[in-house]
Amino acid sequence: MPPMLRRAALLFAAALYLPLAVAEAQPTHEFFLDNGLKVIVREDHRAPVVVSQLWYKVGSSYESPGQTGLSHALEHMMFKGSRTLAAGEASRILRELGAEENAFTSDDYTAYYQVLARDRLAVAFELEADRLASLKLPPDEVAREIEVIKEERRLRTDDKPSALAYERFKAMAYPASGYHTPTIGWMDDLDRMTVEDLRAWYEAWYAPNNATLVVVGDVTLDEVRTLAERYFGPVEKRPIPSAKRPLELDEPGERRLTLHLNTQVPSLMMAFNTASLATETDNPRQIHALRLITALLDGGYSARLPRQLERGEELVSSASAWYNAHARGDSLFVLSAAPNTQKGRTLEEVEAGLWAQLEQLKQTPPTPEELERVRAQVIAGLVYERDSITQQATTIGMLETVGLSWRLMDEELAALEAVTPEDIQQAARTYFTRSRLSVAHVLPEESGDE
Amino acid sequence: MSDRTFMRSSLLSLLLLGTLSLVACDSETGDAVATIPPAQNVATPVESGQAIARAAQDQPRLQSLAELDDQPLPRRNLDIQSWQTEGGARVLFVEARELPMFDLRLTFAAGSSQDDGVPGLAMLTNAMLNEGIAGRDVTAIAEGFEDLGADFGNGSYRDMAIASLRSLSAADKRQPALELFSQVVGQPSFPDDSLQRIKNQILTGFEFQKQSPGKLASLELFKQLYREHPYAHPSEGTPESIPAIDVAQLRDFHARAYAAGNVVIALVGDLSREEAEAIAAQVSAALPQGAALSAPAAPTLPPATREHLDHPSNQTHLLLAQLGIERGHPDYAALYLGNQILGGGGFGTRLMEEVREKRGLTYGVYSGFSPMQTNGPFMINLQTRADMAEGTLQLVQQLVREFLEQGPTEAELERSKRQTAGSFPLSTASNADIVGQLGSIGFYNLPLTYLEDFMQQVQTLSVEDIRTAMNRHLSADGFVIVTAGPEVEQQPLPAPSDKPLEQPSGVPEH
């Protein structure tokens, strides 16, 4: 459970990160290598450590039917050898250096990282550049690794009812875009994935001109530039397929899903098709208003969902609101909840209770006290975020990779402060409609089909 | 460790927040290096990059490795200051002026090992701290912290209960946040309506647990491993114990276990020594006055057992455990290093190489000692497809047996020493890291030089030291084993990849 908690916390923080009003902005530099690799360096000299992250603009939203799971499988295979390195050797070297390393894949990106003592950064660069330039993909390693990925799928999706439900829900909520594809891939597609598929995916997307290198820690611009030129500079630029933003139908119509799973407790998900900062470029205030709505509903133990639904009405045993404003394409505003079964509350009552919350947002502007509370949390969050070099790097890399700029970090307090109470009501009216809605009811198996 | 409340974090993670975050797939599970016992680091020749390059090969193909010089590792000097408050609280403080914030963490010997026959009492008391104080209900308390941008956190485990505060350091934020925090921790009112609500949420949490084979296996494992000992029951209590707990029991537990003499105060951040002293004194004075509770007695050795829980999942979860050691045990460094080689923290361990890398049987396999106030567990956990469970279990047992018989190789030992040294700067990189280290040093009564001592001790260990220590505490036939999954016909394991385990970087291609 702890790793999952950390991820949840990180997501929450990432949804609220903002610039710093209280401490001076950290020196941040950016430059390009001749081969198109973008490099961003943020100095943080508190401890003699550094994080290096290489972000590729590819993920499961780029995949076609029948080819799902390719980005994530390729991420696994990046640990299985390249021109200079045998399978697993880079990991053994990094382990021996005391580095933390890993990788993650999402709808919009695939990223690799190393956290290590500052004097070892060159090793991280050399290993990373080697697999960018010359991945091997040995057939026997591919075959075994696909078995590992199937175990990962069984562990993290198939045997986890809440994850399985969300996978099915997402497939319904995104009718038009690649966001309906689960990042880990459908089991049938894992079964028929080939070395050639992986090779083609690698050759299509893994080029320096499709990547961003983010370095945060006890380093200077000059040393990073020298090392980056030395190790990444020789990697050749390549033409990249055009990547189209995942756009959705604005109002696909109300969709409902009922799932009977191996769970004792029913739960509910509701999602509205929305734009994101990347797709609502004319009126970003609408998007920031949706972010503020997330904070009003679920930005702390005093926020509306815990205060009114969990404690006041005792309607839910838990509820949350979530919105990713930083997608490469259109997004979803998601609410989820479990009814308070000890009090005999039902999914229908919970659904009505959540709608009442949304109607309240449409009818009544938030109080100045509520907005001031959100602002205080945002400002403090900006300081707290800087305690972690990894979190800083992740924010920068994510923003760049979805086609926004890391500079948003330094502009966001202003952007959120520009949102008026009327903007919040307007965003609620625009987006919280039945025609944008997907609902899933997750029920225990015992209750059976009708 | 989560800084949100038990209820919110456990329910939410069981529910959907955790699910939503799964849109990103890490390629490894587990805590990787995060559990490394920490420290300022000590330069020794073996930790340098050149040594690694030399060990790997005569003429390294990696230029960067060859060029790593023999300079000692960069280090962050941690000046840990320590004193006692008038009420008897031990304080550990590190001044860190770089960011305008501070972290305060109180660690009480108030975990479920102090439940005294009422499973869940310690956790409920902890979860109820921020539900009410004189003149303020739960929402007013939450608003109080959130208006200041301050994060209140609590959590309860087997040995310890935690209450924490992260706040901006500016006086207009810090002082009201500390005042509220002191009241919440020192004078909670335990309102009855909150207690009913939280009990209901916990009962719902038990229903959620039933869908998780890993959780069910873990509950059973602790029961078998610790039997009559207070570590045997789950910290969150049981469906039988929770409904009966009342406010009077919480008050009594709070008066004893949240006493100033039973807490360690860790402080890191943008504070002077004088400010830190004032904060510690304020917090300590707000607590009930009283002495430390005694640590639980040592558990008795359980018999080796094997238990299977039938569960309609795709995978079978395998958990193997034996009693390990208590914190501060002189064998810890040897056991730590031995476990790093066997199965601690991610890729490159024997278990990971054999079970995942060579056979594709699992997404992750980890082993580890969790030293506690008394013998914490040594545990191995993994999951595999149900029809390979029996073969995989035997493979893991065989790997442990070989390791106990032969110990690590010299090469494994040297690599692991370098890893331990090299990762030390990471363990105190952030304020959050440091406050965690201080809490642990203070709670387990370790010397202030613990981090450095540990480092030095690790560097002196021999293969024989590790083999001896591992055999002193573990036996190949001594495991308590719990599996959870469907009962299906078993298949033989696939043949392992025949590649050599170690492929030195210096070997030319072809």
HADDOCK unambig.tbl for C-alpha pairs under 7 A between the chains (distance, minus, plus):
assign (segid A and resid 2 and name CA) (segid B and resid 1 and name CA) 6.46 0.50 0.50
assign (segid A and resid 3 and name CA) (segid B and resid 30 and name CA) 6.78 0.50 0.50
assign (segid A and resid 3 and name CA) (segid B and resid 31 and name CA) 6.89 0.50 0.50
assign (segid A and resid 4 and name CA) (segid B and resid 13 and name CA) 6.92 0.50 0.50
assign (segid A and resid 4 and name CA) (segid B and resid 18 and name CA) 5.79 0.50 0.50
assign (segid A and resid 5 and name CA) (segid B and resid 2 and name CA) 6.64 0.50 0.50
assign (segid A and resid 5 and name CA) (segid B and resid 13 and name CA) 6.26 0.50 0.50
assign (segid A and resid 5 and name CA) (segid B and resid 18 and name CA) 6.82 0.50 0.50
assign (segid A and resid 7 and name CA) (segid B and resid 21 and name CA) 6.39 0.50 0.50
assign (segid A and resid 8 and name CA) (segid B and resid 17 and name CA) 5.95 0.50 0.50
assign (segid A and resid 8 and name CA) (segid B and resid 18 and name CA) 5.70 0.50 0.50
assign (segid A and resid 8 and name CA) (segid B and resid 21 and name CA) 6.02 0.50 0.50
assign (segid A and resid 11 and name CA) (segid B and resid 21 and name CA) 6.97 0.50 0.50
assign (segid A and resid 23 and name CA) (segid B and resid 100 and name CA) 6.88 0.50 0.50
assign (segid A and resid 46 and name CA) (segid B and resid 98 and name CA) 6.97 0.50 0.50
assign (segid A and resid 47 and name CA) (segid B and resid 76 and name CA) 5.85 0.50 0.50
assign (segid A and resid 47 and name CA) (segid B and resid 429 and name CA) 5.35 0.50 0.50
assign (segid A and resid 48 and name CA) (segid B and resid 74 and name CA) 5.89 0.50 0.50
assign (segid A and resid 48 and name CA) (segid B and resid 75 and name CA) 6.31 0.50 0.50
assign (segid A and resid 48 and name CA) (segid B and resid 76 and name CA) 6.62 0.50 0.50
assign (segid A and resid 48 and name CA) (segid B and resid 425 and name CA) 6.73 0.50 0.50
assign (segid A and resid 49 and name CA) (segid B and resid 425 and name CA) 6.57 0.50 0.50
assign (segid A and resid 49 and name CA) (segid B and resid 426 and name CA) 6.56 0.50 0.50
assign (segid A and resid 76 and name CA) (segid B and resid 27 and name CA) 6.37 0.50 0.50
assign (segid A and resid 85 and name CA) (segid B and resid 505 and name CA) 6.96 0.50 0.50
assign (segid A and resid 86 and name CA) (segid B and resid 503 and name CA) 6.86 0.50 0.50
assign (segid A and resid 91 and name CA) (segid B and resid 347 and name CA) 6.69 0.50 0.50
assign (segid A and resid 92 and name CA) (segid B and resid 348 and name CA) 5.69 0.50 0.50
assign (segid A and resid 95 and name CA) (segid B and resid 419 and name CA) 5.94 0.50 0.50
assign (segid A and resid 96 and name CA) (segid B and resid 415 and name CA) 5.51 0.50 0.50
assign (segid A and resid 96 and name CA) (segid B and resid 416 and name CA) 6.57 0.50 0.50
assign (segid A and resid 96 and name CA) (segid B and resid 418 and name CA) 5.75 0.50 0.50
assign (segid A and resid 96 and name CA) (segid B and resid 419 and name CA) 4.34 0.50 0.50
assign (segid A and resid 97 and name CA) (segid B and resid 418 and name CA) 6.43 0.50 0.50
assign (segid A and resid 97 and name CA) (segid B and resid 419 and name CA) 5.26 0.50 0.50
assign (segid A and resid 97 and name CA) (segid B and resid 422 and name CA) 5.30 0.50 0.50
assign (segid A and resid 98 and name CA) (segid B and resid 418 and name CA) 6.97 0.50 0.50
assign (segid A and resid 98 and name CA) (segid B and resid 419 and name CA) 4.11 0.50 0.50
assign (segid A and resid 98 and name CA) (segid B and resid 420 and name CA) 6.13 0.50 0.50
assign (segid A and resid 98 and name CA) (segid B and resid 421 and name CA) 6.83 0.50 0.50
assign (segid A and resid 98 and name CA) (segid B and resid 422 and name CA) 4.11 0.50 0.50
assign (segid A and resid 98 and name CA) (segid B and resid 423 and name CA) 3.94 0.50 0.50
assign (segid A and resid 99 and name CA) (segid B and resid 423 and name CA) 6.02 0.50 0.50
assign (segid A and resid 100 and name CA) (segid B and resid 33 and name CA) 6.40 0.50 0.50
assign (segid A and resid 102 and name CA) (segid B and resid 27 and name CA) 6.48 0.50 0.50
assign (segid A and resid 102 and name CA) (segid B and resid 28 and name CA) 6.76 0.50 0.50
assign (segid A and resid 103 and name CA) (segid B and resid 26 and name CA) 5.81 0.50 0.50
assign (segid A and resid 103 and name CA) (segid B and resid 27 and name CA) 5.73 0.50 0.50
assign (segid A and resid 104 and name CA) (segid B and resid 24 and name CA) 5.99 0.50 0.50
assign (segid A and resid 104 and name CA) (segid B and resid 25 and name CA) 5.25 0.50 0.50
assign (segid A and resid 104 and name CA) (segid B and resid 26 and name CA) 4.43 0.50 0.50
assign (segid A and resid 104 and name CA) (segid B and resid 27 and name CA) 6.13 0.50 0.50
assign (segid A and resid 105 and name CA) (segid B and resid 24 and name CA) 5.24 0.50 0.50
assign (segid A and resid 105 and name CA) (segid B and resid 25 and name CA) 5.31 0.50 0.50
assign (segid A and resid 105 and name CA) (segid B and resid 26 and name CA) 6.83 0.50 0.50
assign (segid A and resid 106 and name CA) (segid B and resid 23 and name CA) 5.52 0.50 0.50
assign (segid A and resid 106 and name CA) (segid B and resid 24 and name CA) 4.41 0.50 0.50
assign (segid A and resid 106 and name CA) (segid B and resid 25 and name CA) 6.60 0.50 0.50
assign (segid A and resid 107 and name CA) (segid B and resid 23 and name CA) 6.93 0.50 0.50
assign (segid A and resid 116 and name CA) (segid B and resid 426 and name CA) 6.81 0.50 0.50
assign (segid A and resid 117 and name CA) (segid B and resid 422 and name CA) 6.88 0.50 0.50
assign (segid A and resid 117 and name CA) (segid B and resid 425 and name CA) 6.21 0.50 0.50
assign (segid A and resid 122 and name CA) (segid B and resid 64 and name CA) 5.56 0.50 0.50
assign (segid A and resid 123 and name CA) (segid B and resid 64 and name CA) 5.09 0.50 0.50
assign (segid A and resid 123 and name CA) (segid B and resid 65 and name CA) 6.18 0.50 0.50
assign (segid A and resid 126 and name CA) (segid B and resid 64 and name CA) 6.78 0.50 0.50
assign (segid A and resid 144 and name CA) (segid B and resid 359 and name CA) 6.65 0.50 0.50
assign (segid A and resid 144 and name CA) (segid B and resid 360 and name CA) 5.02 0.50 0.50
assign (segid A and resid 145 and name CA) (segid B and resid 360 and name CA) 6.11 0.50 0.50
assign (segid A and resid 147 and name CA) (segid B and resid 360 and name CA) 5.43 0.50 0.50
assign (segid A and resid 148 and name CA) (segid B and resid 356 and name CA) 6.86 0.50 0.50
assign (segid A and resid 148 and name CA) (segid B and resid 360 and name CA) 4.93 0.50 0.50
assign (segid A and resid 148 and name CA) (segid B and resid 361 and name CA) 6.34 0.50 0.50
assign (segid A and resid 148 and name CA) (segid B and resid 362 and name CA) 5.67 0.50 0.50
assign (segid A and resid 148 and name CA) (segid B and resid 363 and name CA) 5.29 0.50 0.50
assign (segid A and resid 149 and name CA) (segid B and resid 363 and name CA) 6.90 0.50 0.50
assign (segid A and resid 151 and name CA) (segid B and resid 362 and name CA) 5.77 0.50 0.50
assign (segid A and resid 151 and name CA) (segid B and resid 363 and name CA) 5.63 0.50 0.50
assign (segid A and resid 151 and name CA) (segid B and resid 384 and name CA) 6.55 0.50 0.50
assign (segid A and resid 151 and name CA) (segid B and resid 385 and name CA) 6.74 0.50 0.50
assign (segid A and resid 152 and name CA) (segid B and resid 363 and name CA) 5.23 0.50 0.50
assign (segid A and resid 154 and name CA) (segid B and resid 314 and name CA) 6.30 0.50 0.50
assign (segid A and resid 154 and name CA) (segid B and resid 315 and name CA) 6.59 0.50 0.50
assign (segid A and resid 155 and name CA) (segid B and resid 315 and name CA) 6.94 0.50 0.50
assign (segid A and resid 159 and name CA) (segid B and resid 313 and name CA) 5.58 0.50 0.50
assign (segid A and resid 159 and name CA) (segid B and resid 314 and name CA) 6.29 0.50 0.50
assign (segid A and resid 162 and name CA) (segid B and resid 15 and name CA) 6.13 0.50 0.50
assign (segid A and resid 162 and name CA) (segid B and resid 16 and name CA) 6.38 0.50 0.50
assign (segid A and resid 162 and name CA) (segid B and resid 19 and name CA) 6.25 0.50 0.50
assign (segid A and resid 163 and name CA) (segid B and resid 19 and name CA) 4.93 0.50 0.50
assign (segid A and resid 166 and name CA) (segid B and resid 19 and name CA) 6.83 0.50 0.50
assign (segid A and resid 183 and name CA) (segid B and resid 23 and name CA) 6.47 0.50 0.50
assign (segid A and resid 262 and name CA) (segid B and resid 211 and name CA) 6.32 0.50 0.50
assign (segid A and resid 263 and name CA) (segid B and resid 208 and name CA) 6.98 0.50 0.50
assign (segid A and resid 263 and name CA) (segid B and resid 211 and name CA) 5.30 0.50 0.50
assign (segid A and resid 264 and name CA) (segid B and resid 207 and name CA) 5.67 0.50 0.50
assign (segid A and resid 264 and name CA) (segid B and resid 208 and name CA) 6.38 0.50 0.50
assign (segid A and resid 265 and name CA) (segid B and resid 207 and name CA) 6.44 0.50 0.50
assign (segid A and resid 265 and name CA) (segid B and resid 208 and name CA) 6.38 0.50 0.50
assign (segid A and resid 301 and name CA) (segid B and resid 142 and name CA) 5.65 0.50 0.50
assign (segid A and resid 302 and name CA) (segid B and resid 139 and name CA) 5.30 0.50 0.50
assign (segid A and resid 302 and name CA) (segid B and resid 142 and name CA) 5.04 0.50 0.50
assign (segid A and resid 302 and name CA) (segid B and resid 143 and name CA) 5.48 0.50 0.50
assign (segid A and resid 307 and name CA) (segid B and resid 139 and name CA) 6.59 0.50 0.50
assign (segid A and resid 317 and name CA) (segid B and resid 201 and name CA) 5.65 0.50 0.50
assign (segid A and resid 318 and name CA) (segid B and resid 11 and name CA) 6.70 0.50 0.50
assign (segid A and resid 318 and name CA) (segid B and resid 12 and name CA) 6.60 0.50 0.50
assign (segid A and resid 336 and name CA) (segid B and resid 16 and name CA) 6.71 0.50 0.50
assign (segid A and resid 342 and name CA) (segid B and resid 200 and name CA) 5.97 0.50 0.50
assign (segid A and resid 373 and name CA) (segid B and resid 146 and name CA) 6.17 0.50 0.50
assign (segid A and resid 373 and name CA) (segid B and resid 147 and name CA) 4.62 0.50 0.50
assign (segid A and resid 376 and name CA) (segid B and resid 147 and name CA) 6.04 0.50 0.50
assign (segid A and resid 376 and name CA) (segid B and resid 148 and name CA) 6.02 0.50 0.50
assign (segid A and resid 376 and name CA) (segid B and resid 149 and name CA) 4.90 0.50 0.50
assign (segid A and resid 377 and name CA) (segid B and resid 146 and name CA) 6.30 0.50 0.50
assign (segid A and resid 377 and name CA) (segid B and resid 149 and name CA) 4.08 0.50 0.50
assign (segid A and resid 380 and name CA) (segid B and resid 149 and name CA) 5.20 0.50 0.50
assign (segid A and resid 380 and name CA) (segid B and resid 168 and name CA) 6.56 0.50 0.50
assign (segid A and resid 387 and name CA) (segid B and resid 430 and name CA) 5.53 0.50 0.50
assign (segid A and resid 387 and name CA) (segid B and resid 431 and name CA) 6.38 0.50 0.50
assign (segid A and resid 388 and name CA) (segid B and resid 430 and name CA) 6.11 0.50 0.50
